[in-house]
Amino acid sequence: MSKALEPRGDFDAEALRRLARASRDAGLSRWHIAGDLVVPDTVTVSPLRSHASELKAVETAWQFMRDNRLGDMIFASHEDIPD
């Protein structure tokens, strides 16, 4: 057992280990999960979306530009973009 997991004082590491649950993200495509895969009760398989544009900085910047009607404007430099 690593030093970080050793019990300290009233801390019951074994009780915590029993309560802890693992999480595994899976794609939505069927071929990402085997049909005969046995998933233990301590593991939660949660599907991921195939596309999460809000996590991509460029997509967020582009959405801001569209929302503020900057997407269809041409600027000579970044200093010309209004605040």
Summary of the structure (lengths in Angstrom):
residues: 83
radius of gyration: 23.7
end to end distance: 54.6
largest distance: 65.2
contacts: 112
relative contact order: 0.11
helix: 36%
strand: 12%
